[in-house]
Amino acid sequence: MAVLFMVALVISLPGLINSFQPLFSFDGNSTTHRDITQRAVLRKTAEVCRDIAASEGRDFSLTIDDSLSTDKVQRACSTTDSSTALLSTVIFRTSIANMYFGNAKVDVVFALSEEHHFDDETFQGGRDVITAGVSAVKASVKLENFIAGRWTLGRACHTLQDFYSHSNWVELGNNAPYSTLITPDQPLENLAGLSTPTCRNCTGGNCENNLLQQGLLTSGYFNVFSSAKPAGKCSHGGSFDQTSRHDPVGGINKDDVGSSHGSLHHKAADLAVNATMELLEDIRLAVGDKNFLRLMGLSQSSVLCFVIDTTGSMSDDIAEAKRVSFDIIDSKRGTQQEPSAYILVPFNDPGFGPLIMTTNADVFKDNINKLSASGGGDIPELCLSGLQLALTAAPPSSEIFVFTDAPAKDAYLKSTITALIESSKSVVTFMLTDVLASGRRRRSSQRVSSRSMSQSDAQLYRDLARASGGQAIEVTKSDLSLATSVIKDSSATAVVTVFQVVRNPGRPDNFTFTVDGSLRNMTAYITGTSSLTFDLTSSTGVSQSSSQSSGPLASFTTAGNLRRLSFNTDNQTGSWEIRVNSNNPYSVKVTGQSSVNFIFNLVEAHKGAHGDFSLKEGRPLSGGNASLLVSVTGSDTVKVTGVTLFDSSGPTEVNGSLQSVGSGNFLVTFSGVPAGEFVVRIRGEDSSSTSRSTQSKSFQRQAPTQIKTSSISVTALANNTNIEPGSTISVPFTVATTTNGVVNDSATGTFTVRANNDRSYTSTSPSTVTIAAGSGGKANGTVTLTAPASAASGSDVTLTIEAENTAANDINYTVLRLSVAAKVTDITRPVCQVVSSSTVCPSSSSLCTSSQWEFIANLTDGINGTGIESVAIRKGNGTLNTSTVAGAGGENITVATYKASCCSQNVELAAVDKVGNVGMCVGQAKGSTTTAPVTTAAPNTTSTGGHAESISHYLWISVVVSLLWK
């Protein structure tokens, strides 16, 4: 425990960054881990899209270089006419952000780990970190758990990228990545021994020639506590590295342009980009192009996610959920608007789940068809337990729809659900039926009893909807079909929130919002009591009142407490107004479709000469400073003019100061954020050609999710980011009381602690922690989490740790996502062996269509391997058949038979074993020698791909085969 808290102390030291800068470069000329990761992801994604387009006979005109942006790649990869189509890059941007935030987290969680940074010549340990991470990513993708895969991928990339900054690979004159770092079955060679001197003293602060020219691979030693290091060894260098003060003094790192070997910084960064692309290619070969693009987050559409109460009175609700989901599926299937995944979570009492998550619409249809309303027992149901599963499974910024007519039996999970909403930025909308009914009948298997959901029961759902930016729609069962139009609205492409406000308690008020030329299909949602009235006024002064269901500006329908206004198309741009007259609680939300949107993430600073930022978990501190990384999507011509924290229930606004950090990203700093509940609102100007008006190009967008401040600080530091099945992980955490964002050293008090995880894994935690006098205003505790031996490798578990004050009016939390990863012992790639070769293809290309060639190879994974799981055509325009036979030594042999026209004379086959190791076979038609084919058994076969014609005989040709390892 002491060691763990020492690590926590060390990483809080200002400026302790021992790598390429994680997120931002403030010297204006250095490359960060964020830059490296984003460049590699964009280039590799574009390459995959280019190869897919070529295989489908489509044009792909994008130039693949370091000038790529998410918008350019998304449009180039689109299979529709993307020049005018609405395309949202929010999912793509968010996915890349998950990767580079996971990357940056390594400098926090593993600040002093030599192997995570390739310090102290720990080359074997560093490679183990990379290859274990890559194996975990492949396992996650295999389970379609792309969220966990992205975070793990980011962490593995950090270590790989650090190799090129911290070792002398660049100084040795290498111009290509060290591929052995991602191939664990290959030996690490040419390493400097422990007793081999590698450096001399720097002279006068100049370290350009401090490496001894021996041709051996080395890296710098680094220690913040001690100057000790083996004799003659290089140091990392920098103000925090104590070893750099011990002979030989100086360092060799290339973390930025001002580092010891800063003149080689850009070359190291370029190699790190290429190495990251090489790692991504290995993952691509293992998981296939489709799943690789899903891992990268290249999707136009969000998920369709339903959480459904299945107790006895829910028959009508379940039928409506089926109807609306089937309508969405059938209308969007096969288009770029088809949901990227389907999530279904049933709940009742005493059970909830299982969670169904699939990319197959028919699987989702089948599972929702199986739902039936029965049982229920007592009135409350486990609604929040089901919602917890959905929140941790759905991608960030998803929209989740909950169907229920009962109060939550697990209301104690409210703070956990709120934490997950704030962390994931997902929007939750509740479809509540018969809330006001006083004598609703709910059948059970044994009896009929009278039930009802009170206003106080419904308030829980309203609070959660408000926190997420969703809505609590209260209707009768007969009117539910009128309200589910909001689900179809949300499934449209590129939906953005223009304006949203909640008034509780209610009061008459006027609200203005800006309509810009990029907006289409605008819709407003107003919830409130039946006595609520409103007036809508356009930028030209035209008005329409709530007494007009169809007027000059919009048409609207009413279902329960919901008014849905569909704006008339092509309305004028500028400032619009909604005037609401009600003394009861109400909400107003205005949405539209536009490519222009934004995402944001809370980040926290590590101050100092070499400081930077990392992702902040939990709520910002009341009275303190807060920082956001804001990324604007959809247009290269957008200019952000302001970012505001806006209290949607009151008059408070906090303006942020903006600093551009490139590629549409802005670091926004807020000073002295008061206690309250805020949303993020951005304003700007867009001069793109998609604007429909010659008037003002001003726009505004609002994030749905609330940001709530707290005076409690909760931090946690897991000793690992992975957990093996059957093992237990310890997570130390610290609770502190703050004043104006600073820990109050003299504070005391007791805090209630709650630790919850979404997998129901066995866990222990203290029920309270107490800050005692003289403790520096902090209290420590430990949560343990045990993954069962049956936990699937590639899955994940989300742990939420909360601390609440004794008055129960302030709470903060931290959320940790841990990957479940079994240790991989099979590190050997599949082996390819040639079986046959024969005669020649015609030399004239005009005759190639009348002839075919055939390539046969045996693929094996060894007697102790996990076995060949798939063989796919990586390059070639033919047909592949595979079959399995038993070898003489008892191993399974996969026989690959590839047939193609002589017009396509090259083939690459990728063989993947069950843990994701990839072996490549390359064949080329040529030559004139003839060899009889080897005869094999006639087992069952499978066939994939290709466009070769079926013929009854083949011209045997010579096949030149080589073994190509990736």
N, C-alpha and C positions, 0 to 999 in steps of 0.2 A: 504493500500500500504506500509506503514511504516513497518508493521509486516512482510510482505513478503520479503522486502529488508533486514530486520534484519535477517530473516532466511538465506537469501543468504550470508550475512556476516558471520553468525555463521558456516555454512557448509564449508566455506573457511578456517576456523581456522585449523592449522595443527594438524593432529592426532585425530580429532573428530570422532571417530568410536565407536558406542555404541551398539555393537553386536559381534557375531562371526565375525572374519575378513571376509570381503566380498569376496576377490579373492585369495589372496596369504598369506601364512604363512612364515615369514622370520626367525622365531625361529627354523624352521625345525621340530617341533614336535606338532604343533597345527593344528586343523581341521578348515577349512574355510566354509563359506556358499557355495562356489563353490564346495568344496569336498562333502559336505552333499547332495547338490542338485544332483550332478552327480552320486553319489553312489545310491541314491534312484531311480533315473530315470533308471539307468542301471539294477538294480535288479528287479524293477517292470516290465520293458520292457521284460527282460528275462523270468520272471514268466508268462507273458501273452503269449509269444512265446511258452513256454513249454506247457501251457494249450491248446493252439491251436494245437500244434503237437500231444498231447495226444488224442484230439478229432478227429484228422484225421488219427490216427494210425501210426504216424511217430515217429522216434527216436529223442530224444533231450538229448544230452550228456553233455551239459555245466553245470559246477558246479556254483551255484548262491551264490556268496559271495562278499565281498568288494574288491576282486582282479579283478573284471570285468573291461574290457576296451570296448570302442566303437567298436573296430575291432572284439573282441571276440563275443560280443553280436550280431553285424550285421551278422557275419558269421553263428553263431548258429541259428539265426532267418531265414536265407535264406532257401528257399525251393528247391534250386538247389544244386548240388555238389559244395560246397564252398571251398573245399580244394585247387582247382586250378583255380577256376573262378575269374575273375576280379570283385572285390567288392569295391565300393566307399563308404566311411563313411563320406564324406564331408557334405551331407545334415543332417545326424544324429548329427555330431559334431556341425554344425552351429545351429541346433535347440536347443541342450543342452546349447550352449553358449548363445542363446537368453534368455533362462530361467535363467541362473545364472547371466547374465548382468542385467536382469530385477530385480532379487533378490538384487543385489548389489546397484541398483539405489535407493532402499528404504532408504539407509543410506545417500543419497544426497538430495532427494526430501522431505523426511519425517524425517529429522535428529532430530527434536525436538518434534516429535509426540509421546506422551506416548503410545497410543494404537497400533501404528505400531511396537512397541518394547516390549510391555507388561511391561513397566515401571510404577511406581507409583500405583501398584495394579489395573491397568485398565483392569481387566480380561474380563468384558463384552465388552468393547470397542475393545479389541484385537480380541476377537472371532468374533465380527461384521466385522472387517476388513477381517478376514480369510474367513468367510462364504459368504460375499459379493463378494470377489474375486473368490471363487470357483463357485458361481452362474454365474458370468460373464464369466468364462472359459467355463462352460457348454453351455452358450448361444452362445459363439463364435464358439464352435465346432459344434453346431447345424446348424450354417450357413456355416460350412466348412471354417471358418475364423481362420485357425490354427496359423497364425503368431501372431495376436492379443492375441489369447489364450495362447501362450507360454509366452509372456511378462507378462500378467496378472497372470499366474500361478507362475512365478518366484517371483513376488511381494507378493503374498499370502503365498508362502513357507517361505519367509524371516520372516514374523511375526510369523508364526507357529514355526519355528526353534528357534527364539529368546526366546520363552516361556521357553524352557528347559535350556537356559543359564541364564536368568534373574529372574526366579522364584525359589522357593525352592522345586519344584517337585522332583528333584533328591535327595535333602537332606532329604525329607520325606520317602525315601526308595523305591520309585516307580521304577519298572523295565519295565513298559510298558507305551506306550503313553497315554496321557489324551484325550481319544476319544471324550469327550464332546466338545472339542474345534472345532470340525468339524460337530457337530450335534446341530444346533441352537434350536431344540425343546426340548432339555434336559437341566435341570437346572444346573447352576454352583454352586457347593456345597462346604462346608467346607472352605469358604473364611474368612480370617482375617478381622474383622471390622476396620473401620477407626480409632477408638479409642483404638484398641487392640495393645499393644506393641509387636513387633516381633523380635527385635534384642537387643543385648547388645554391648558395645564397644569392638572393637578388642583390643588385648593386644600385645603391642610392634610390631605392624604391622602384627601380626598373626590373621587371621580372621576365622580359621577353626571352632571355637566353638562360633561364635558370634550370631547364631540363637537361639532364645528361643524355646525350644522343646514343642510346644503346639499342634502339629498335624494339624495346620491351613496353608492354602495356602496363600503365600505372594510373593511380588516381590520388587525389590529395587527401591528407588526413585532416580531420576536423574535430575539435573538442572545445566546448565553452567553459569547461572547468579546469582543465589541465593542459600544460604545454608539452606533455610527454608524447613522444612518437618514436618509432623505430629509427635507428641511426641512418641518416642520409636520405630520409624519405621526404617527398614533397608534401606540402600542406595545401589545404583548400584556399586559404587566404581570406582576408576581410577583417573588419574590426572586432568581430566576436570570436574569431578562431584563435584560441590561445596557442595552438601548435605552430602557427605561422611566426611566432616570436622566438621560436627555438630553432637553432641551426638544423638544416638550412632554412633561413628565414624567407618569408614571402609566400606566394601561392601560385596555383595554376588554373583557378576556375575562370570560366568565361561566361558567368551569369549575366553580365551586362557590359556595356562598352567601357565602363570605368573599372572593371575587375582586373585582377592581376594579369590575365591574358585576354583582356578586353578587345584587343585588335583582331582576335579570332572569333569574337562573339557571333557575328552574323554567319560565318561559315558553320559554326557549331549549331546555330539555330536552324540553318537550312538542312543540315544533316539530320537534325532531330525531326524536322518535318518529313523528310524522306523515310526515316526509320519508322515514324508513326504510320505513314502510309503503307509501309511494308507489313507492319503488324495488322493494320486494318484489312489488307489483302488476305492475310492468313485467316482472319475471322470470316471474311467474305467467302473464301473457298470452303470453309467448314460448314457454314450455315446456309449458303446459297444467296443469290442476288436479292430475291424478294425479302427474305428475312433480314438481310444486311441493311437494305434501305429502310426497313421498319425500325431496326436498331438505331439508325441514324436519325430517325424521326421524320423522314421525308413523307409527309402525309398532308393532304388537303383537308381532311375531315377529322372530326373528333370521334370519340367512342359513343355508342348508344348504351346508356347505363340505367338499369331499373333495379330498385330495391322494393320488393313487393310483400306486403302482408298477405298471408295465405290462410288466415283464420275464416271461420264459417260465414261471416257476413260480407266477405270480400268477393263473392262471385262476380258481381257486376263490374267491380274495379279491375279484376283480373282480365275479364273479357275485353274491357276497354284498353288495357295495357297491351293485350295481344293485338287488337285491331290497329292501334296507332303504330306500334312497332312494325307490324307486317306491312302497313302502308308505306312506311319509311323505307323498309328493306326493298320492297318490290319496286318502288319508284326510283331508287338510287342504285340498285344492284348493277354492277358492271360499269359504273361511272366513277369519276374522280370524287364525287360527292358521297359515295358509299361509305358508311361508317368504318373507321379503321379497325375497330374491334367492337365486340358485343359483350356486355357484362350483365349478369343476372344474379341477384342475391335474394332468395326468399327468406322470410322470417315469420315466426309465430311465437308460441310459448308452449313448451320450454326450449325450443330449438331455433337455430338460425343457420343459414347457409344450406348446402355448400355454395361457395362462389363459383359461378360458371363464367369463364372468360375465354372467348374464342374469336377467331377471325372468320369463321365459317358461319354465314348467315343462317344456313339450314340447321346447323347444330343449335344455334340460339333459338330458332323457331321451334325446334323439337322440344327443347327444354322448357320454353315458356308454355308450350302446348300441354306439357305434363303437369303444370301447376293446377291445383284444385283447392277450393276453399273448404276447409273442414276444421273441426275442433276449436280450440282457443282457450278453454278453461276459464280462468278469471279474466277480467277485462284487459289489463295492460299486456302488451307484447314486447318482444325484444327488438324493437325498431333500431335503436342506436347501435346494437351489436352488429346487425346487418349492415347499417350504414358505415360502420368502422371498416368492415371488410371491403366495401366498395371504395371508400376514400383511399385506402392504401394500395388497392389494385389498379385503380384508374390512373391514367397519365395526369400530370399536373394540368391545371386549368380545364379539367373536364366539367361537364354538366351532368349532374346526377339527379334522377327523379325518384322520389319516394312516394309510394301509394299506401295509405293506411286510413283506417277509421277508428283507431284505438290509441290511447295514451301509451307512453313509453314506460315499460316496466323497469328498464335499465337507465332511468334518468340520471343516475349517478355518473354515467359516462359523458354527460354534457360537456364538461371541461375538456375531456380527451377529444371528443368530436370537434370542438371548437379549435383546439390546437391543430388537429389534422387538417381542418378547413383552411386555417391561416397558413399552415406550412405548405399545403398542396395547391392553394389558390383555386380549389375546385368550387363550383357553384352548385348549391343544393336547393332544389325546388320540391316542396311537399304538396302532394295532391291529397287534401284532407276532405273526406266525404262525411256529410251529416254531422258536422261539428256541433251544430246548435240543436240537433235533435234531442229530445228529452226521453224518448222511449224506444230507441232503436232496438231491433231484435237481432241477436247474434246467436246462431245455432251452434250447439256443440253436439258431440256424438251421444250424449246421455240426456241432455235436458235443453230447454229453451229458457233463456233468462234475459232480462232487460238491461241494456248497457247504454252508455253515452260518454262522449268525450267532452269534458267541461272546458270552459274558456281558459282556465289555468293550465289544463293539460295541453291545449293547443298552443299556449304561449311558449312552451319549450320549443316547439317546431318553428314558431315565428322568429324566436331569438336566433336559432341556428340558420334559418333562411337569411335573416338580415346580416349575420356575420359573414355569410358567404357571398352575398349579393344576389341570392336567389329570391324566391317568393313562397309564401304560404298561401296556397290557393284553396279556399274553402267553398265547397259546392255540395249540392245534393247528388246522390248517385245518378239520378236521372239526367243531371246537367253535366256530368263529368266529361262527356264527349265534346262538349263545347269548350271546355277548359284545356283539353289536351292539345289544342292548336299550338300552345306554347312549346310543346315538345317538337312538333314539326318545324316551328320557327327556329329553334336552337340547332336543328340538324342541318340547316342551310350552311353554305360555304361562307367563310370570312365574316361571321357575325361579330359586331363590335358594340360595346356599350358607350353611348354618347354622353348620357347623363343618368344619374340615379340618386334618389334622395328618400329618406325615411323620416316621417314626423311622428314621434311618440313621446309625449302626448301630442295629439293633433292640434293644429291651428291653421286658419286660413293663411295662404302664402302664395307668392308669385315665384316662378322658377324660369330662368332663361337658359337656353342651350344653343349652340352654334351648329347649323347644318352646312356641311361643306360639299363641294361638287363631286367628291368621290363616293358619297353615300347613296345607296340604293335600297329599295324595299324597307323603308323605315317603319318601325312599329313602336307604339308606346303601350305600356302596361300600368294601369292604376289599380291598386287594391285599396279597399276601404269599405265602410258600411254603406248600406243602401241609400242613406241620406246624402252622401257625398255628391257634390256637383263640381264641374270644371269647365274652363274655357281654354281653347287652343287658339293662339294667334301667330300668324306667319310673319316673316321678315318684312313683308309688304303691307302689313296691317290688316289682312283678311282674318276674320275670326269665325270660330265655330263653337257652339256651346254643347254641353252634354245632353241637351234636349234633342239634338239633331243626331240621329244614329247614322245618317249619311249626309255629308255636307261638302262644302267646297275644299276642305283640307284633308278630311279623313272619313273613313267609315269605321264604326265600332260595334262590337258585340259585348254582351254582359253574360257572365256565368258566375253565379254566386257572388263572391266579393271582388271578382276580377272584371275590369273593363279593358278590352283589347282594341287599340286604335291602329288601324292600318292606313298609313299616310298615302295620299294620292301620289302617283309617280311623277317624277320630274318637277317637284315643287322647288321654289326658289331657295337659293342659299342665303345664309345670313343668320341673324339672331332671331330665334323663335321664343315664345313664352307659353307656359302652362300656368293658369291660375286655378288653384284648388281651394274649394270652400268646404271645410270639415273641421269639427272640433274633436273628432275621434281619430285614432291612429290610422295612418295611411302611408302608402309608398308610391313613388313614381319612377318608372324606368323607361328610358328611350334607347332603342337599339337600331341598327341598320347593318347593311352589308358593305364592307369596304376593305381594300387591301391594306389601308393605313391603320395600324394598331400599335400596341406596345406591350412589352412585358417588363416586370420589375422584380428585383430581388433585394432584400435587406443584406447589406454587407457591413462588416466592422473593420476598423482600421487597426493595423499594427504600426504604431508610430516609430519614428526614428529615421536615421539617415538612409536606411535601406528598407524602409517600411512599405507595406502594401496592405491589401484587403483580403478578406476571406468571407465566405458565406456565413451570415449570422442566423443561428437558430433561435426561435423564441421571439418574444416581443421586445421592441425598443424600450429604453428606460425613460420614465417620466422625468421631464426637466433636462434631459441630456441631449446630446447631439445624435442624429441618426443619418445614415447614408444609404442611398439606393443606387443600384446599377440599373439604369433604364435603357432598354433597347427598343428602338422604333423600327417597325417593319413596313414593308409594302411599297416604299418609294425611295429612290436615291435623291429626290429633290426636296425631302421634308426638312424643314428647319424648326427645331423645337425652341419656343420662346419662353416657356415657363412650365415648371413642375410644382404642384401644390399638394400639401396634405390638407384635405378638406374634411371638416367635421359635418357629415351629412345631416346631423340632427340639430345643428346649432350654427352660430355665425363664425366659428373659429376657422381661420385658414393660416397655414404656415408655408411661406414661400421658400423654395430651395434655391441654392446657388448651383449653377450648372457648369460642368467641365467636360468637354468632349474628349472621349478616349478612343475615337475612331470607329468607322464602320457603322454609324448610326447608334453608337453606344454613348451614354452620358453618365458620369458620376455626379450624383445630386446629393448635396449636403444640407441638412436642416439643423439649425441651431436652436437649442432650448425648446424642444418639443413638449408642449404641456400635456398633462394627463388628459386622456380622452380617447375617442374612437374615430379613426380617420380613414379616408379612402384616398388613393392617389389619382390625381387629375393632371393631364398634360394639355398644353395648348401649343399651337404652332401654325406654320404656314406650309402649304403644299403647292408647288408650282408645276406639278406633273401634268401631262397632257390628258390624263383621265378625268380631269375636272370637267363638269358639265356646264360650268358657268363662267362668264367673264368677270363676275363680281369677285368679292373678297375670297382669297384662298385660305382663309383662317379655318382651323379645325380644332376640335376638342375631343378627347377620349378620356374615359374614366375606368379605372380598375374596379371590378365588382367587389373583391374581397376587402374586408376591413383590416386595418392595422390598429391594434389597441396597445396603449402603453402600459407599463407596469413599473412599480418601484422595487420589485423583487427581481433579482438576477439568479438565473438557474443555468449552470454550465455542467457539461458532462464530458468525460474523456474515456471512451472505450479503449481497452488495451489491444483491440484488433477491430477491423471492420468486417471480418468474416467470422462465421461460427460453423464449426464442423458438426454434422449430425452426431448426436450422443454426447456432446461436450457442453460445458458451462462456461459462460463468459461473465466477467465482472466489469461493471461500469461504475466507477467512482463519480460522484457528482458533488457540486458545491452550491449552497444557497446563501445569498447575501441580501441585505437590505441596502438600498441606495437612496441618496439625496441628490437631486439634480444630475442624475446619471453617474454619480460617483459613489463607490462603496462607503457606507457610513461606518467607520471603524469602531464607534462607540455604541452602535445599536445592539440591542438584544431582542430576543423573542423566539417563540416557538411556531413552527410551520408544519402544516399537514402535508404529507408526501403521498402521492399516488403514482404508481408505476403500472402501466397497462401495455400489453402487446396484442397485436391483431391475430396472432396464431394460437392464442390460449396456451402458449408454452409455459412450463413451470417457471415461476419467478419469485424472488424474495426481495423485500425492500423494507426499510424502516417506515413505520406509520407516521412518525414525526421526526423532525430534527430541531435542535435548539441552538440558537446563537447565544453563547454565554459571554459574560463580561470578560474582556481581555482577549477575546478570540479574533480580534480584528474585524468584527462585523460579519464573520462567515461561519457556516456550519457545513460539515462534510457528511456524506453517507455513501452507501454502495448498494447498487441494484445488481442482482445476479439473474441470469437468464440461461435456461437449459433447453437446448434443441433436442428433441427426441431422436433416437437412432433411426427412426423411420422418416425423418425429414428429408425431403427430396433435394438433392444437390441442384442448385440453380434457382431455388426458391429464395425468399427473403422474409425477414420479420421486421416489423416496425415497432420500436419501443418508444413510448412517450413517458417522460418523467415530469411531474407537475409539483409545484410547491404553492401552497395557499396560506395567507395570513390568518390569524385567529379570528379576525372580524369577518372573514369570508367575503371580503370586498375587493381583494386583489390577488391575482394569480399569474404565474408565469410558468414556462415549460421549456423543455428541449425535446426534439424529436430525432431519433437515430434510426437509420435504416441499415440493417445488417444483412449481408448476403450469406445464405447457407451454402457452403461449398465443401464437398467431400475431397479429401486428399487424393490426388491423381497419381497413380503409380505407373500407369502405362504412358511412357513418354516417347515411344518409338513410333515413327510414322509408317504407314502401310508401304509395302515393297511391291514394285512392279517388275514383272518378268515377261519377256517377249515369248510368244508361242509360235507365231507363223509369219512367213513372208513369201512373196511369189512374184509373178511377172509384171510387165510395164504398162502404165497408162499411155494413151496416145500422146505423141509429142505435140500434135496440133491442138490448140485450144478449141478449135471449131468442132472437134470430134469427141470432146470430153463428156458431153451429155449422154453418149451411148455406152459409156463404160463405167464400171464401179470398181472400187478397191475395198479391201477388208483388212482390218487390223484386229488381232486377237492377243490379249495379254492376261496373265494370271496375276491377281492381286491378293496379297496375304498380309496378315497383321501379326504373324508369329504365333507360336504355340501358347505363349502367355499373354498375348495381346487381348484387347477387349473385343476385337472382331470388326470386320468391315461393315459399316452401317449404310453407306451410300456410295455410289459411283455416278458422277455426272459429267456431261460434256462441258468442258471449260472453253474450248474453242473448236469449231468445226461445224459443218452443216450436214450431218449425217444422222444415222439411227444407231442407238446403243442398246444392246441386249446384255443382261447380266444373268448369271446362273451360279449356283454354288455346288462344289464337289468336295469330297474329302481328300486331303493330301496323304502321302505315304506316312508322314509323321503324326497324323491325327489332326493337323490343323485344317481349318476351313479355307478353301481356295475360292475366291470369287473370279469367275471367268468373264471377262469383258470382251464382247464382240462388237466392233464398230464397223459400219458399212456406210460408204459415201460415194457420191459421184466423183469421177476423176476431175471434175471442175473444182472440187474442194479437196486439196491434197495434203492438208495438215489437220492434226487433231491433238488436243490436249484433254486428258481425262483427269479429274480430281477424285481421288479415293479418300474417304473420310472414315475413321474408325469411331467407335461409340463414345470416346471422350474428346473427339474433335481434332485429333492429329491428322494432318493432311499430307498425302503423298501424291505426286504428279507423274503421269505417263505422257510422253510426247511422241507422236508418230508422224512420219512424213512419207508420202508415196513418191518413189523414184527408183532408179536402177534397173537392172536387167537379169539378175540371178534368180533362180527359182528354187524354192524349198517347199517340200510337201508340208501341209499343215499338220499340227499335232492333233490327234483325235482325242476328244474328251468324252466323258459320260454325257448322257442326254437328260439333264435334270430339268426341273421347272425353271422357266426364264421370265425375266421382266424386261420391259422395253421403255425407253425414254427418248423423246425429242427427235429432231431431224426432219429432213425433207427428201431423203433418197427414195427413188422408185423401187418397188418390189419386183425382183426378177428371179428367174429360176436357176441361173448360174452366174458365176462371177469370174472375171479375169483376174487371176492371182498376180499380184505385183510385189515388188520388193518394198519392204517397210523398214525404214531406219528409225529405230526407237532409242530414245535416251531417257534417263531418269532425271527428272527435274524436281528438286526440292524447293518448296517455298518456305 
